[in-house]
Amino acid sequence: GGGAVRGGEAKFLSDRHGKSAPFVLKYARECMYSLPVSIPCVNYFCKEGFKMNVIDRFLRYVACPTTSYEHSEAVPSTPGQRVLAQALAEELAGLGLKDALVDEYGRVYAHLPATPGREGEKVFGLIAHMDTSPDASGENIRPRLVEYTGGDIVLNQEKGIVMGQADFPALENYVNQTLIVTDGTTLLGADDKAGVAE
């Protein structure tokens, strides 16, 4: 899977990536460096020897635009989802999980073998989704960490975008914690890239 461009996906690719569109779907069999520059998450996934914590992983994942496209007949509905899927499969394999793969629908699978002597124990699966809402832009996300001390959070000084505590009273539950926010012009993609990262 992944080599053929179907109707809705072809139109989306053409609209979004112009002449580079045919190359977007080739990534499953080629090095990520060969992808068009218009896929910003690629550079994050090509670094070697970098040990990450959950925040590092999350920040990498939100850099990859995976906005769903409801009018697409393709699965996944946008090429960025497949780019992230391939990168996740490679990352999982690098962490030692077995049989890491991306299927024809862009779903990522991998398994961690049981601890020797515990093979008969119950197994469980962890599931998260990579696509993000089309209700706000998922392109060029500019995440930043904020040490929250209370009050309003200025997301974008230039555009006057503020996350007011009056509008978001739940913020009081996060005083003295580190929050990850955007510049207010895009979504963050925590639903569900936070789940993927964990």
VOVO-837644 format. One record per atom (N, C-alpha, C): x, y, z; residue number from 1. Coordinates in Angstrom, 2 decimals, m for minus. Layout:
N
       c1       c2       c3    i
        X        Y        Z  NUM
...
END
This chain:
198
       c1       c2       c3    i
     0.81    m1.19     0.00    1
     0.00     0.00     0.00    1
     0.85     1.24     0.00    1
     0.26     2.36    m0.28    2
     0.95     3.63    m0.17    2
     1.55     4.10    m1.48    2
     1.70     3.22    m2.49    3
     2.31     3.65    m3.72    3
     1.32     4.26    m4.70    3
     0.07     3.90    m4.60    4
    m0.93     4.39    m5.55    4
    m1.62     5.62    m4.99    4
    m1.89     6.56    m5.86    5
    m2.62     7.76    m5.47    5
    m4.06     7.59    m5.93    5
    m5.01     7.64    m4.99    6
    m6.41     7.49    m5.34    6
    m7.05     8.86    m5.59    6
    m8.26     8.88    m6.16    7
    m8.94    10.10    m6.58    7
    m8.89    11.27    m5.62    7
    m9.55    11.15    m4.45    8
    m9.61    12.26    m3.50    8
    m8.24    12.64    m2.98    8
    m7.40    11.64    m2.76    9
    m6.05    11.90    m2.25    9
    m5.22    12.62    m3.31    9
    m5.38    12.23    m4.57   10
    m4.62    12.87    m5.64   10
    m4.97    14.35    m5.74   10
    m6.27    14.67    m5.65   11
    m6.68    16.07    m5.72   11
    m6.12    16.83    m4.53   11
    m6.21    16.24    m3.33   12
    m5.69    16.91    m2.15   12
    m4.19    17.17    m2.29   12
    m3.47    16.16    m2.73   13
    m2.02    16.31    m2.90   13
    m1.70    17.39    m3.93   13
    m2.44    17.38    m5.01   14
    m2.21    18.36    m6.05   14
    m2.48    19.77    m5.54   14
    m3.59    19.94    m4.80   15
    m3.93    21.25    m4.25   15
    m2.89    21.72    m3.25   15
    m2.39    20.81    m2.43   16
    m1.50    21.19    m1.33   16
    m0.03    21.23    m1.72   16
     0.42    20.32    m2.58   17
     1.84    20.17    m2.83   17
     2.26    20.42    m4.28   17
     1.32    20.75    m5.14   18
     1.65    21.06    m6.53   18
     2.42    19.94    m7.19   18
     3.51    20.30    m7.89   19
     4.30    19.32    m8.63   19
     4.99    18.31    m7.74   19
     5.18    18.63    m6.45   20
     5.86    17.68    m5.57   20
     4.93    16.59    m5.06   20
     3.61    16.70    m5.36   21
     2.63    15.75    m4.84   21
     2.98    14.28    m5.06   21
     3.42    13.86    m6.26   22
     3.69    12.43    m6.45   22
     4.76    11.89    m5.51   22
     5.65    12.74    m5.05   23
     6.71    12.26    m4.18   23
     6.25    12.04    m2.75   23
     5.16    12.67    m2.35   24
     4.70    12.57    m0.97   24
     4.39    11.14    m0.60   24
     3.76    10.39    m1.49   25
     3.36     9.03    m1.16   25
     4.47     8.00    m1.32   25
     5.63     8.39    m1.82   26
     6.72     7.44    m2.01   26
     7.52     7.20    m0.74   26
     7.31     7.98     0.31   27
     8.16     7.94     1.49   27
     8.21     6.57     2.15   27
     7.16     5.76     1.99   28
     7.13     4.48     2.68   28
     8.26     3.57     2.27   28
     8.80     3.79     1.07   29
     9.87     2.91     0.60   29
    11.19     3.65     0.43   29
    11.22     4.94     0.70   30
    12.42     5.72     0.49   30
    12.85     6.41     1.77   30
    14.09     6.88     1.78   31
    14.60     7.63     2.93   31
    13.80     8.91     3.08   31
    13.52     9.30     4.31   32
    12.72    10.50     4.55   32
    13.38    11.76     4.02   32
    14.68    11.75     3.80   33
    15.32    12.95     3.27   33
    14.84    13.27     1.86   33
    14.26    12.30     1.15   34
    13.84    12.54    m0.22   34
    12.46    13.18    m0.30   34
    11.80    13.38     0.82   35
    10.47    13.99     0.80   35
    10.55    15.48     0.51   35
     9.46    16.03     0.00   36
     9.44    17.46    m0.28   36
     9.68    18.28     0.98   36
    10.30    19.42     0.82   37
    10.58    20.30     1.94   37
     9.29    20.77     2.59   37
     8.16    20.68     1.90   38
     6.89    21.16     2.43   38
     6.35    20.30     3.56   38
     7.02    19.22     3.90   39
     6.62    18.39     5.03   39
     7.59    18.72     6.17   39
     7.26    19.65     7.08   40
     8.22    20.13     8.07   40
     8.64    19.11     9.12   40
     7.85    18.06     9.32   41
     8.21    17.13    10.38   41
     9.38    16.24     9.99   41
     9.70    16.14     8.71   42
    10.71    15.21     8.25   42
    12.06    15.44     8.92   42
    12.49    16.67     9.00   43
    13.79    16.96     9.59   43
    13.90    16.46    11.03   43
    12.80    16.51    11.77   44
    12.82    16.06    13.16   44
    13.07    14.56    13.24   44
    12.54    13.81    12.29   45
    12.65    12.36    12.35   45
    13.96    11.83    11.80   45
    14.77    12.67    11.19   46
    16.00    12.21    10.59   46
    17.21    12.39    11.50   46
    17.02    12.95    12.67   47
    18.14    13.13    13.59   47
    18.48    11.79    14.23   47
    19.76    11.53    14.38   48
    20.19    10.28    14.99   48
    20.88    10.56    16.32   48
    20.87     9.57    17.20   49
    21.57     9.68    18.46   49
    20.95    10.66    19.44   49
    19.67    10.97    19.26   50
    19.00    11.93    20.12   50
    18.05    11.18    21.03   50
    18.29    11.21    22.34   51
    17.40    10.54    23.28   51
    16.30    11.50    23.68   51
    15.06    11.02    23.63   52
    13.92    11.90    23.86   52
    13.12    11.50    25.08   52
    12.55    12.52    25.73   53
    11.54    12.26    26.75   53
    10.18    12.48    26.11   53
     9.11    12.36    26.89   54
     7.77    12.45    26.31   54
     7.50    13.84    25.72   54
     8.05    14.88    26.31   55
     7.85    16.23    25.76   55
     8.57    16.37    24.43   55
     9.81    15.86    24.35   56
    10.54    15.90    23.09   56
     9.76    15.19    21.99   56
     9.24    14.02    22.31   57
     8.47    13.26    21.33   57
     7.23    14.04    20.89   57
     6.51    14.57    21.85   58
     5.29    15.31    21.53   58
     5.60    16.50    20.63   58
     6.65    17.25    20.93   59
     7.00    18.41    20.12   59
     7.38    18.00    18.70   59
     8.00    16.85    18.54   60
     8.31    16.34    17.20   60
     7.03    15.99    16.45   60
     6.12    15.32    17.14   61
     4.91    14.86    16.48   61
     4.02    16.02    16.05   61
     3.90    17.07    16.86   62
     3.02    18.18    16.47   62
     3.61    18.97    15.30   62
     4.91    18.82    15.04   63
     5.52    19.51    13.90   63
     5.09    18.90    12.58   63
     4.53    17.70    12.62   64
     4.09    17.02    11.41   64
     2.61    17.30    11.18   64
     2.24    17.99    10.11   65
     0.83    18.31     9.87   65
     0.04    17.05     9.50   65
    m0.93    16.72    10.34   66
    m1.74    15.52    10.10   66
    m3.24    15.84    10.15   66
    m3.58    17.05     9.74   67
    m4.98    17.46     9.71   67
    m5.78    16.52     8.84   67
    m6.92    16.06     9.36   68
    m7.77    15.19     8.55   68
    m8.51    16.02     7.49   68
    m8.93    15.34     6.44   69
    m9.63    16.00     5.34   69
   m10.90    15.21     5.07   69
   m12.03    15.76     5.51   70
   m13.28    15.00     5.50   70
   m13.80    14.65     4.11   70
   m13.36    15.35     3.09   71
   m13.86    15.07     1.74   71
   m13.00    14.05     0.98   71
   m11.96    13.56     1.62   72
   m11.09    12.58     0.98   72
   m11.71    11.19     1.07   72
   m11.53    10.42     0.03   73
   m11.93     9.02     0.06   73
   m10.75     8.13     0.42   73
    m9.57     8.73     0.54   74
    m8.36     7.98     0.85   74
    m8.27     7.71     2.35   74
    m7.55     6.67     2.70   75
    m7.28     6.35     4.10   75
    m5.79     6.08     4.23   75
    m5.06     6.90     4.99   76
    m5.55     8.05     5.73   76
    m5.94     9.18     4.79   76
    m6.63    10.18     5.33   77
    m7.21    11.21     4.47   77
    m6.21    12.25     3.99   77
    m5.03    12.33     4.60   78
    m4.02    13.29     4.15   78
    m2.64    12.63     4.20   78
    m1.72    13.06     3.35   79
    m0.40    12.42     3.27   79
     0.45    12.61     4.53   79
     0.26    13.69     5.25   80
     1.04    13.89     6.47   80
     0.82    12.80     7.50   80
    m0.38    12.24     7.53   81
    m0.67    11.15     8.46   81
     0.20     9.93     8.15   81
     0.39     9.67     6.86   82
     1.21     8.52     6.48   82
     2.69     8.80     6.76   82
     3.11    10.04     6.58   83
     4.50    10.41     6.89   83
     4.77    10.16     8.37   83
     3.86    10.64     9.22   84
     4.03    10.43    10.66   84
     3.98     8.94    10.99   84
     3.08     8.20    10.37   85
     2.96     6.77    10.62   85
     4.28     6.05    10.33   85
     4.88     6.34     9.18   86
     6.14     5.69     8.81   86
     7.24     6.05     9.81   86
     7.28     7.32    10.20   87
     8.29     7.75    11.17   87
     8.09     7.05    12.51   87
     6.84     6.89    12.93   88
     6.56     6.20    14.20   88
     6.96     4.74    14.13   88
     6.68     4.08    13.01   89
     7.07     2.68    12.87   89
     8.58     2.53    12.97   89
     9.31     3.43    12.33   90
    10.77     3.38    12.41   90
    11.26     3.66    13.83   90
    10.61     4.60    14.49   91
    10.97     4.92    15.87   91
    10.70     3.72    16.79   91
     9.55     3.07    16.62   92
     9.22     1.89    17.43   92
    10.22     0.77    17.21   92
    10.59     0.54    15.96   93
    11.58    m0.49    15.66   93
    12.91    m0.14    16.33   93
    13.26     1.13    16.30   94
    14.50     1.57    16.94   94
    14.49     1.41    18.44   94
    13.30     1.41    19.03   95
    13.16     1.21    20.47   95
    13.14    m0.28    20.83   95
    13.18    m1.14    19.81   96
    13.24    m2.57    20.07   96
    11.91    m3.29    20.00   96
    10.83    m2.60    19.63   97
     9.56    m3.29    19.48   97
     9.60    m4.14    18.21   97
     8.92    m5.26    18.26   98
     8.98    m6.23    17.16   98
     7.89    m5.98    16.13   98
     8.21    m6.32    14.90   99
     7.24    m6.29    13.80   99
     6.62    m4.91    13.58   99
     7.34    m3.84    13.83  100
     6.80    m2.50    13.61  100
     6.52    m2.32    12.12  100
     5.30    m1.93    11.79  101
     4.93    m1.76    10.39  101
     3.80    m0.76    10.25  101
     3.65    m0.26     9.04  102
     2.53     0.60     8.67  102
     1.73    m0.18     7.64  102
     0.43    m0.35     7.89  103
    m0.38    m1.10     6.92  103
    m0.88    m0.19     5.81  103
    m1.64    m0.75     4.89  104
    m2.10     0.00     3.72  104
    m3.00     1.18     4.06  104
    m3.55     1.20     5.27  105
    m4.42     2.29     5.71  105
    m3.70     3.31     6.58  105
    m2.40     3.16     6.73  106
    m1.63     4.10     7.54  106
    m1.65     3.81     9.02  106
    m2.15     2.64     9.42  107
    m2.16     2.26    10.84  107
    m0.80     1.67    11.18  107
    m0.31     2.02    12.37  108
     0.99     1.55    12.83  108
     0.78     0.42    13.84  108
     1.52    m0.65    13.65  109
     1.45    m1.79    14.56  109
     2.86    m2.14    15.03  109
     2.97    m2.57    16.27  110
     4.22    m3.10    16.81  110
     3.88    m3.85    18.09  110
     4.73    m4.77    18.47  111
     4.47    m5.42    19.75  111
     5.77    m5.59    20.52  111
     5.61    m5.57    21.82  112
     6.71    m5.78    22.75  112
     6.56    m7.18    23.30  112
     7.52    m8.06    23.04  113
     7.39    m9.43    23.53  113
     7.31    m9.47    25.06  113
     6.67   m10.50    25.56  114
     6.53   m10.68    27.01  114
     7.89   m10.90    27.65  114
     7.99   m10.52    28.90  115
     9.18   m10.82    29.69  115
     9.31   m12.33    29.77  115
    10.51   m12.88    29.56  116
    10.68   m14.33    29.65  116
    10.09   m14.89    30.95  116
     9.31   m15.94    30.79  117
     8.65   m16.56    31.93  117
     7.26   m16.00    32.20  117
     6.88   m14.90    31.50  118
     5.57   m14.27    31.72  118
     4.71   m14.34    30.45  118
     5.06   m15.21    29.54  119
     4.36   m15.29    28.26  119
     2.87   m15.63    28.41  119
     2.48   m16.26    29.48  120
     1.08   m16.65    29.68  120
     0.21   m15.57    30.28  120
     0.78   m14.43    30.62  121
     0.01   m13.34    31.23  121
    m0.89   m12.67    30.20  121
    m1.90   m11.97    30.68  122
    m2.80   m11.25    29.79  122
    m2.02   m10.16    29.06  122
    m2.45    m9.89    27.84  123
    m1.82    m8.84    27.04  123
    m2.77    m7.66    26.92  123
    m2.25    m6.51    26.57  124
    m3.10    m5.34    26.36  124
    m2.54    m4.51    25.23  124
    m3.39    m3.71    24.65  125
    m2.98    m2.85    23.55  125
    m3.10    m1.39    23.92  125
    m2.23    m0.59    23.36  126
    m2.29     0.86    23.52  126
    m2.68     1.45    22.16  126
    m3.69     2.30    22.15  127
    m4.22     2.82    20.90  127
    m4.30     4.35    20.97  127
    m3.87     5.00    19.91  128
    m3.99     6.45    19.78  128
    m4.15     6.78    18.31  128
    m4.67     7.96    18.00  129
    m4.81     8.34    16.60  129
    m3.87     9.49    16.26  129
    m3.48     9.56    15.00  130
    m2.51    10.55    14.54  130
    m3.15    11.76    13.89  130
    m4.37    11.61    13.36  131
    m4.99    12.74    12.66  131
    m5.46    13.79    13.66  131
    m5.49    15.03    13.20  132
    m5.94    16.13    14.03  132
    m7.12    16.83    13.37  132
    m7.81    17.63    14.15  133
    m9.03    18.28    13.71  133
    m8.79    19.27    12.57  133
    m9.72    19.31    11.61  134
    m9.63    20.31    10.55  134
   m10.23    21.66    10.96  134
   m10.68    21.78    12.20  135
   m11.34    23.02    12.65  135
   m10.39    24.19    12.78  135
    m9.10    23.91    12.90  136
    m8.09    24.97    12.96  136
    m6.86    24.46    12.22  136
    m6.01    25.36    11.79  137
    m4.83    24.97    11.03  137
    m3.91    24.05    11.84  137
    m3.38    23.06    11.15  138
    m2.39    22.17    11.75  138
    m1.03    22.34    11.10  138
    m0.88    23.39    10.31  139
     0.37    23.68     9.60  139
     1.18    24.70    10.39  139
     2.49    24.53    10.37  140
     3.40    25.50    11.00  140
     3.06    25.78    12.46  140
     2.81    24.72    13.19  141
     2.52    24.86    14.62  141
     3.78    25.33    15.34  141
     3.62    26.32    16.19  142
     4.75    26.89    16.93  142
     4.53    26.65    18.42  142
     4.83    25.43    18.87  143
     4.62    25.14    20.29  143
     5.69    25.78    21.16  143
     5.34    26.10    22.38  144
     6.34    26.59    23.33  144
     5.92    26.16    24.73  144
     6.91    26.00    25.57  145
     6.68    25.62    26.95  145
     6.54    26.88    27.79  145
     5.54    26.87    28.67  146
     5.28    28.00    29.56  146
     5.30    27.49    30.99  146
     6.10    28.11    31.83  147
     6.06    27.81    33.26  147
     4.92    28.65    33.82  147
     3.79    28.01    34.04  148
     2.57    28.75    34.37  148
     2.53    29.12    35.85  148
     2.40    30.42    36.11  149
     2.35    30.91    37.49  149
     0.99    31.49    37.84  149
     0.04    31.37    36.92  150
    m1.31    31.89    37.16  150
    m1.63    33.04    36.22  150
    m2.91    33.39    36.16  151
    m3.35    34.50    35.33  151
    m3.48    34.12    33.87  151
    m3.50    35.16    33.03  152
    m3.65    34.96    31.58  152
    m2.33    34.53    30.96  152
    m2.41    33.84    29.83  153
    m1.23    33.45    29.07  153
    m1.28    34.17    27.74  153
    m0.29    34.99    27.46  154
    m0.21    35.67    26.17  154
     0.35    34.67    25.17  154
    m0.49    34.29    24.22  155
    m0.06    33.33    23.20  155
     0.64    34.03    22.05  155
     0.14    35.21    21.70  156
     0.68    35.92    20.54  156
     0.56    37.42    20.80  156
     1.65    38.02    21.22  157
     1.67    39.44    21.54  157
     1.30    40.28    20.32  157
     1.90    39.96    19.18  158
     1.69    40.72    17.95  158
     0.23    40.75    17.52  158
    m0.46    39.60    17.65  159
    m1.85    39.51    17.21  159
    m2.84    39.68    18.35  159
    m2.33    39.92    19.55  160
    m3.21    40.14    20.70  160
    m4.01    38.91    21.10  160
    m3.44    37.73    20.92  161
    m4.13    36.49    21.27  161
    m3.73    36.08    22.68  161
    m4.73    36.02    23.55  162
    m4.49    35.73    24.97  162
    m5.41    34.59    25.39  162
    m4.87    33.67    26.18  163
    m5.67    32.62    26.79  163
    m6.00    33.12    28.19  163
    m7.21    33.65    28.33  164
    m7.60    34.28    29.59  164
    m8.07    33.27    30.62  164
    m7.66    33.50    31.85  165
    m8.07    32.60    32.92  165
    m9.58    32.68    33.14  165
   m10.18    33.84    32.87  166
   m11.63    33.98    33.01  166
   m12.36    33.08    32.01  166
   m11.78    32.94    30.79  167
   m12.39    32.08    29.77  167
   m12.05    30.61    29.98  167
   m10.93    30.35    30.62  168
   m10.47    28.98    30.87  168
   m10.17    28.81    32.36  168
   m11.22    28.75    33.20  169
   m11.00    28.67    34.65  169
   m10.22    27.43    35.09  169
   m10.20    26.39    34.26  170
    m9.44    25.18    34.62  170
    m7.94    25.45    34.69  170
    m7.50    26.58    34.14  171
    m6.07    26.92    34.22  171
    m5.57    26.96    35.66  171
    m6.45    27.32    36.58  172
    m6.02    27.40    37.99  172
    m5.53    26.06    38.52  172
    m5.93    24.97    37.88  173
    m5.46    23.64    38.29  173
    m4.03    23.36    37.88  173
    m3.45    24.25    37.05  174
    m2.14    24.00    36.49  174
    m1.09    25.02    36.91  174
    m1.38    25.78    37.96  175
    m0.40    26.74    38.48  175
     0.83    25.97    38.93  175
     2.00    26.53    38.63  176
     3.31    25.94    38.94  176
     3.59    24.67    38.16  176
     2.98    24.55    37.00  177
     3.26    23.43    36.11  177
     3.72    23.97    34.76  177
     4.36    23.09    33.99  178
     4.79    23.45    32.64  178
     3.66    23.12    31.67  178
     3.24    24.11    30.90  179
     2.21    23.93    29.90  179
     2.83    24.05    28.51  179
     2.25    23.35    27.55  180
     2.68    23.49    26.16  180
     1.54    24.20    25.44  180
     1.86    25.33    24.81  181
     0.86    26.13    24.12  181
     1.33    26.43    22.70  181
     0.43    26.98    21.89  182
     0.78    27.43    20.54  182
     0.83    28.95    20.55  182
     1.01    29.52    19.37  183
     0.98    30.98    19.27  183
    m0.44    31.48    19.05  183
    m1.43    30.59    19.17  184
    m2.83    30.98    19.06  184
    m3.37    31.02    17.64  184
    m2.54    30.79    16.65  185
    m3.00    30.82    15.26  185
    m3.26    29.42    14.70  185
    m2.91    28.39    15.45  186
    m3.09    27.00    15.03  186
    m3.59    26.18    16.21  186
    m4.03    24.98    15.91  187
    m4.28    24.06    17.02  187
    m2.93    23.51    17.49  187
    m2.92    22.83    18.60  188
    m1.68    22.23    19.09  188
    m1.53    20.79    18.59  188
    m2.63    20.07    18.53  189
    m2.57    18.68    18.08  189
    m2.41    17.70    19.22  189
    m2.68    18.14    20.44  190
    m2.56    17.24    21.58  190
    m3.56    16.10    21.49  190
    m4.68    16.31    20.80  191
    m5.65    15.25    20.55  191
    m5.35    14.66    19.17  191
    m4.58    13.64    19.10  192
    m4.17    12.76    20.17  192
    m2.67    12.50    20.11  192
    m1.89    13.49    19.69  193
    m0.45    13.28    19.64  193
     0.17    13.17    21.02  193
    m0.54    13.69    22.03  194
    m0.10    13.47    23.41  194
    m0.20    11.97    23.74  194
    m1.28    11.35    23.27  195
    m1.46     9.91    23.47  195
    m0.41     9.11    22.73  195
    m0.06     9.54    21.52  196
     0.98     8.87    20.75  196
     2.33     8.99    21.47  196
     2.62    10.16    21.99  197
     3.90    10.39    22.66  197
     4.05     9.57    23.92  197
     2.95     9.38    24.64  198
     3.04     8.63    25.88  198
     3.07     7.14    25.62  198
END
